[in-house]
Amino acid sequence: MPEVIFNGPEGRLEGRYHHARQSNSSIALLLHPHPQYGGTMNNKVVYAMYQTFVRRGFSALRFNFRGVGRSQGRFDSGQGELSDAASALDWMQAHNPNAPRCWIGGYSFGAWISMQLMMRRPEISGFISVSPPASYQDFSFLAPCPASGMIVHGDKDEVVPIAAVEKLSQKVSSQKNITIDYRVIEGGDHFYGNHMDILNGHIDDYLDKVLAQAA
């Protein structure tokens, strides 16, 4: 997975990118947790999602938001990070101009940013949202939600109470032509310490199902 550096709104952004061998492959962009709480593109949940898309023949990119690792700039409370994500998607599309599908994945803070990006970029056709911070970030922008996707959460999450995520899932699921595959991991906390295999299994299962339907 070669290291890449691309231009963002506040300077260079650092990423890891896998370019699929097959031409005209779909693309996936994966976004990491909160930069001020140790979130980086090397987070195990983000890395696992990245590898899941790579195994399915996607071109995939994960990168560090501004101020993280070798990415330039400073934390901007979400607004700047959303611009970073848009720049990352632009970069991927420049390298994959004929991609038939575009997926977005995010974990915690990254899930919040990814779903905002989805509202602004109609080419995003699916999403995976792991532990979206529905209890302390505003998700009211998902009205209407432009694409179907998956939400995963642990029932022992001590950072984001599960009730908030259940409410978010129900709200989005009720929208016309939108299907949310909402899955709860029993015993899972916000960090999935002993539940990574279960989390990966749910993501694998969901992508197998959805990509088979789209083929």
VMD Tcl script that draws the C-alpha trace (Angstrom):
set ca {
  {0.00 0.00 0.00}
  {2.03 2.95 -1.24}
  {2.20 6.16 0.70}
  {0.69 9.10 -1.15}
  {0.78 12.83 -0.60}
  {-1.89 15.00 -2.18}
  {-2.98 18.61 -1.90}
  {-5.67 19.57 0.58}
  {-7.22 22.95 1.41}
  {-4.58 23.71 4.07}
  {-1.55 22.02 2.52}
  {-0.38 18.48 1.94}
  {-2.36 15.47 3.17}
  {-0.79 12.09 3.88}
  {-2.50 8.88 2.83}
  {-2.17 5.21 2.00}
  {-3.61 4.16 -1.33}
  {-4.23 0.87 -3.08}
  {-4.88 1.09 -6.82}
  {-6.85 -1.89 -8.06}
  {-5.31 -3.97 -10.84}
  {-8.52 -4.12 -12.76}
  {-9.38 -1.05 -14.79}
  {-12.70 0.66 -14.13}
  {-12.74 -0.55 -10.51}
  {-14.98 1.02 -7.90}
  {-13.45 3.29 -5.28}
  {-13.70 3.51 -1.49}
  {-12.62 6.31 0.86}
  {-12.15 5.52 4.58}
  {-12.14 8.20 7.30}
  {-10.56 7.96 10.74}
  {-11.72 8.86 14.28}
  {-11.33 12.14 16.11}
  {-7.88 13.70 15.58}
  {-7.80 15.18 19.09}
  {-8.28 11.77 20.70}
  {-5.59 9.86 18.87}
  {-7.47 9.12 15.67}
  {-5.29 8.40 12.62}
  {-5.59 6.54 9.33}
  {-3.79 3.61 11.02}
  {-6.66 3.05 13.43}
  {-7.47 -0.67 13.41}
  {-11.13 -0.22 12.46}
  {-10.27 2.08 9.54}
  {-7.45 -0.23 8.43}
  {-9.78 -3.25 8.53}
  {-12.40 -1.47 6.40}
  {-9.69 -0.43 3.97}
  {-8.48 -4.02 3.61}
  {-12.04 -5.27 3.20}
  {-12.57 -3.05 0.16}
  {-9.12 -3.90 -1.25}
  {-9.96 -7.61 -1.10}
  {-13.05 -6.92 -3.17}
  {-11.12 -5.27 -5.97}
  {-11.70 -1.64 -5.03}
  {-9.19 1.14 -5.31}
  {-9.08 2.34 -1.69}
  {-7.70 5.36 0.14}
  {-7.31 6.18 3.81}
  {-5.62 9.40 4.87}
  {-4.79 11.59 7.83}
  {-6.94 14.64 8.40}
  {-5.18 18.01 8.70}
  {-2.75 18.19 11.61}
  {-2.46 14.40 11.97}
  {0.78 12.58 11.15}
  {2.41 14.29 8.19}
  {-0.75 16.08 7.07}
  {-0.43 19.84 7.25}
  {-2.82 22.24 8.94}
  {-4.65 22.26 12.27}
  {-7.80 20.64 13.59}
  {-10.88 22.53 12.43}
  {-13.79 21.00 14.40}
  {-15.14 19.12 11.40}
  {-15.59 21.83 8.80}
  {-12.00 21.70 7.57}
  {-11.91 17.92 7.87}
  {-14.93 17.72 5.58}
  {-13.00 19.79 3.05}
  {-10.04 17.42 3.46}
  {-12.30 14.46 2.70}
  {-13.65 16.19 -0.39}
  {-10.08 16.77 -1.59}
  {-9.27 13.11 -0.97}
  {-12.26 12.03 -3.04}
  {-11.25 14.44 -5.80}
  {-7.77 12.89 -5.81}
  {-9.16 9.37 -6.00}
  {-11.50 10.25 -8.84}
  {-8.65 11.80 -10.80}
  {-6.86 8.44 -10.58}
  {-10.03 6.44 -11.25}
  {-12.02 8.50 -13.77}
  {-14.19 5.59 -14.86}
  {-15.06 4.15 -11.45}
  {-18.62 2.77 -11.64}
  {-19.29 3.11 -7.91}
  {-18.02 5.16 -5.01}
  {-18.26 4.03 -1.37}
  {-17.50 5.90 1.82}
  {-16.63 4.42 5.19}
  {-16.02 6.11 8.51}
  {-15.52 5.29 12.16}
  {-16.76 7.55 14.99}
  {-15.80 11.14 14.06}
  {-14.95 9.78 10.61}
  {-18.48 8.43 10.27}
  {-19.89 11.89 10.95}
  {-17.61 13.46 8.32}
  {-18.27 10.69 5.80}
  {-22.03 11.10 5.98}
  {-21.71 14.85 5.50}
  {-19.55 14.24 2.45}
  {-22.18 11.87 1.10}
  {-24.73 14.70 1.21}
  {-22.49 16.84 -0.96}
  {-21.31 14.24 -3.45}
  {-24.12 12.46 -5.32}
  {-21.69 9.95 -6.82}
  {-21.37 8.23 -3.42}
  {-23.53 5.13 -3.78}
  {-23.09 3.40 -0.42}
  {-21.69 3.86 3.07}
  {-20.48 1.99 6.13}
  {-20.82 3.97 9.35}
  {-19.17 2.43 12.43}
  {-20.10 3.93 15.80}
  {-21.46 7.23 14.46}
  {-21.34 9.85 17.25}
  {-25.08 10.47 17.18}
  {-25.27 11.55 20.83}
  {-23.04 14.60 20.48}
  {-22.89 15.50 16.78}
  {-25.77 16.74 14.67}
  {-26.94 14.30 11.99}
  {-30.05 16.24 11.05}
  {-28.50 16.95 7.64}
  {-29.51 13.42 6.59}
  {-32.84 14.67 5.31}
  {-33.18 13.11 2.93}
  {-30.34 10.60 3.05}
  {-29.07 10.12 -0.51}
  {-27.88 6.50 -0.31}
  {-28.47 3.27 1.52}
  {-25.82 1.85 3.80}
  {-24.79 0.08 6.97}
  {-24.60 1.31 10.57}
  {-22.76 -0.80 13.16}
  {-22.62 -0.10 16.88}
  {-21.65 -1.84 20.09}
  {-24.29 -2.21 22.81}
  {-21.69 -1.46 25.49}
  {-20.41 1.71 23.86}
  {-19.45 4.06 26.70}
  {-18.76 7.04 24.41}
  {-21.92 7.02 22.28}
  {-25.00 5.51 23.96}
  {-26.67 2.98 21.72}
  {-30.07 4.66 22.08}
  {-28.82 7.65 20.08}
  {-27.60 5.44 17.25}
  {-30.81 3.41 17.22}
  {-32.76 6.65 16.86}
  {-30.52 7.77 13.99}
  {-30.90 4.42 12.23}
  {-34.68 4.47 12.57}
  {-34.88 8.04 11.29}
  {-32.84 7.32 8.18}
  {-34.49 3.93 7.56}
  {-37.91 5.57 7.45}
  {-36.95 7.60 4.38}
  {-38.23 6.62 0.98}
  {-36.05 4.21 -1.03}
  {-33.42 4.05 1.72}
  {-32.39 0.80 3.38}
  {-30.19 0.84 6.48}
  {-28.64 -2.44 7.58}
  {-28.31 -1.69 11.29}
  {-26.29 -4.21 13.29}
  {-25.55 -4.31 17.00}
  {-22.47 -6.06 18.36}
  {-23.25 -7.55 21.74}
  {-20.62 -6.61 24.31}
  {-18.89 -4.27 21.90}
  {-17.58 -0.99 23.28}
  {-16.59 2.10 21.30}
  {-13.16 0.68 20.50}
  {-14.09 -2.94 19.64}
  {-11.16 -4.23 21.66}
  {-12.19 -7.90 21.71}
  {-14.76 -7.65 18.95}
  {-12.80 -6.78 15.81}
  {-13.41 -10.20 14.25}
  {-17.15 -9.82 14.79}
  {-17.11 -6.28 13.38}
  {-15.15 -7.42 10.33}
  {-17.56 -10.30 9.86}
  {-20.56 -7.96 9.77}
  {-18.88 -5.65 7.25}
  {-17.85 -8.60 5.07}
  {-21.35 -10.02 5.17}
  {-22.96 -6.72 4.29}
  {-20.66 -5.99 1.36}
  {-21.02 -9.52 0.01}
  {-24.78 -9.09 0.00}
  {-24.96 -5.58 -1.43}
  {-22.25 -5.95 -4.07}
  {-23.77 -9.21 -5.29}
  {-27.10 -7.45 -5.76}
  {-25.42 -4.63 -7.68}
  {-23.42 -6.93 -9.97}
}
mol new
graphics top color blue
foreach p $ca { graphics top sphere $p radius 0.5 }
foreach p [lrange $ca 0 end-1] q [lrange $ca 1 end] { graphics top cylinder $p $q radius 0.2 }
display resetview
